[in-house]
Amino acid sequence: MKKKTIVVVGGVAGGMSFANRYRRLNIDDEIIVFEKGPFVSFANCGLPYHISGEIKSRQSLLVVKEELLQKRFNLNVRSNSEVISINPEQKKIQYRSNQEIFEQSYDELVISTGAKPIVPTIEGLDLIPFFTLRNIPDLDKIMLQIKNHHPKHVSILGAGFIGLELAENLKMRGIEVALIEKSRDVLPVLDPEVSIHAKIALIQNGIDVYTNNEIIKIEPNTLYLKSGQEVKTDFLIISIGVAPDTTLLKNIGANLGMKGGIIVDYNYQISIPHIYAVGDAIIVKNQISNQDTLIPLASPANRQGRQLADILSGLNVYNKGSIGTSIVKVFDMSFASTGLTEKQLTKGTYHVIHLLANDHASYYPGATSIHLKVIFDKVSHQILGAQAFGQKGVDKRIDIISTAIKAKLTITDLQELEFTYAPPYSSAKDIVNLAGYVGQNIILGISQSVQWYDVEMLKNEGYLFIDVRSFIEREGFGYIEGSMHIDIDELYLRYQEIPKDKKLVVYCQSGTRSYNAERFLRAKGFEVYNLDGSYSVYDQISKEIK
Ligand SMILES: Cc1cc2nc3c(=O)[nH]c(=O)nc-3n(C[C@H](O)[C@H](O)[C@H](O)COP(=O)(O)OP(=O)(O)OC[C@H]3O[C@@H](n4cnc5c(N)ncnc54)[C@H](O)[C@@H]3O)c2cc1C
């Protein structure tokens, strides 16, 4: 068979994953990887952690060296070589290396050019040193600025994953940090009752958080915010999100979609023959909603690269889309999510469950809380998404639920999952099993719940809220204004004090005791609902939105 020439543009996650897999399946073909930066296969995800010194050596961010790729995999890797145009008719690309322009022909062309940081227009932006973080040269610039100017204060614009990682790592380096975010919430991709805890973690660790805010003007060392506040700062890092890096394809009239993302088919082929694309640059189908979306994450990029290699090698593999599963460390807390959030769904079509449990048996030392939110479809009962936060075990629970979503399990199937259990690791009823039990209760009508965002409306409609926690908890944690207090352990004796004509909402700290109260009061003839997640969910978010 004729030897093919495969040209890859972009030598990091998707591109290198493609190149290595393709090589294993096609020993003789020529594979040429063009990378405009100085390094291929570097660890983009590790970049923020070098700022604090958590990842000590810059060298360890260079995961695989170019020489190894050449020797072991016979890849023709060309760093510092930017592909500047494509000629699809002649199946050629032009690239620039050492200020000279060259041409290279291809049989198949693979684009994995990633996504570039968005830089907004702000009056006076040129008056302050500002940076973005995408690659090692960007990191080097930030490190040099720190080394040469010993900043006391740095501001970060944008409180997404990278913004939060930067905030933590700068702070750990001893630099004061202001974090400025346009949305009401940090981590705005999550639902607000979850992301509020990331904001709390940031504030508790000394980050100045300015949400619902924007920089409207910059003067040397001063940021002027929409709120009227002024932030004195030494430099600025912009991390307000990324956009697919697709100018090359725009120039040849390829079909592009949202934010310039590349439209690909089931074989990752773009609208032009012999050109394929993977990674952050492409639009993917969300496997749950079937909607087009952008999911700029490392795991999908790596998978897509490998799958494209399989497809071009004749294997029966196709682009199934992604569900979006992510995690971020915020000091000693982790925030993770998979699938869809409530923000992405239409009210009334789904049920929500909030749970609070320990990462392992409470009697074994060192147990910490996990807060888990699971969303499932009202009709099919399929799991639509989950979010969790806590100090330990958050990744495990979200990974399990992400697997369950991909396997199209329903909420009640979570009861059946069997996990490793011994007291140091988990509980005999893991929080993921609990989600299955609670889901079953909701589906069968054994429990009827309302959400934290229903509270004000229900109060206005005359519902009576009953707090079934202990007096000490009520006084210590606070309570829902106007709620009646009857300790769960006194309910059997005191339930007749509750007006019979009122509809009731019961709550405790996590939703478990109030579920018992709900069952009891319903049996006694009351119309009663359980406040899902109870006071632990309602508390912080209700203060935030006041
Ligand atoms: C600071 C940071 C932290 C991150 N942390 C995480 C994380 O914790 N978890 C996670 O899932 N994801 C994380 N990501 C995202 C993850 O790195 C990306 O999703 C993934 O790298 C995308 O792979 P890709 O191949 O599409 O693009 P990239 O890995 O970005 O590679 C694209 C490459 O193409 C090159 N290129 C572009 N145009 C040309 C051209 N014309 N010619 C030649 N070369 C070109 C670029 O220089 C770039 O090196 C992080 C990203 C950053 C920047």
The ligand as a Gaussian input file, in Angstrom:
#p B3LYP/6-31G(d) Opt

LIG

0 1
 C       -3.550000      26.799000      32.232000
 C       -4.436000      25.690000      31.755000
 C       -4.893000      24.752000      32.675000
 C       -5.732000      23.730000      32.241000
 N       -6.166000      22.817000      33.157000
 C       -6.977000      21.801000      32.770000
 C       -7.394000      20.812000      33.693000
 O       -6.996000      20.832000      34.866000
 N       -8.236000      19.843000      33.236000
 C       -8.653000      19.781000      31.937000
 O       -9.410000      18.882000      31.578000
 N       -8.239000      20.698000      31.031000
 C       -7.415000      21.693000      31.410000
 N       -6.989000      22.609000      30.490000
 C       -7.482000      22.497000      29.105000
 C       -6.661000      21.486000      28.325000
 O       -5.311000      21.818000      28.418000
 C       -7.133000      21.507000      26.880000
 O       -8.484000      21.112000      26.864000
 C       -6.367000      20.593000      25.956000
 O       -4.995000      20.860000      26.008000
 C       -6.872000      20.775000      24.519000
 O       -6.099000      20.052000      23.628000
 P       -5.930000      20.556000      22.126000
 O       -5.052000      19.574000      21.459000
 O       -7.247000      20.844000      21.558000
 O       -5.210000      21.957000      22.271000
 P       -3.828000      22.312000      22.956000
 O       -3.410000      21.254000      23.904000
 O       -3.966000      23.698000      23.468000
 O       -2.820000      22.298000      21.743000
 C       -2.979000      23.144000      20.653000
 C       -1.621000      23.504000      20.116000
 O       -1.777000      23.931000      18.776000
 C       -0.777000      24.894000      18.520000
 N       -1.166000      25.667000      17.331000
 C       -2.233000      26.503000      17.207000
 N       -2.264000      27.019000      15.970000
 C       -1.204000      26.507000      15.291000
 C       -0.700000      26.681000      13.983000
 N       -1.307000      27.471000      13.118000
 N        0.413000      26.018000      13.635000
 C        1.052000      25.194000      14.510000
 N        0.614000      25.009000      15.775000
 C       -0.508000      25.642000      16.164000
 C       -0.756000      25.726000      19.781000
 O        0.471000      26.405000      19.906000
 C       -0.972000      24.671000      20.857000
 O        0.246000      24.276000      21.453000
 C       -6.123000      23.640000      30.883000
 C       -5.645000      24.573000      29.963000
 C       -4.809000      25.581000      30.392000
 C       -4.298000      26.581000      29.395000

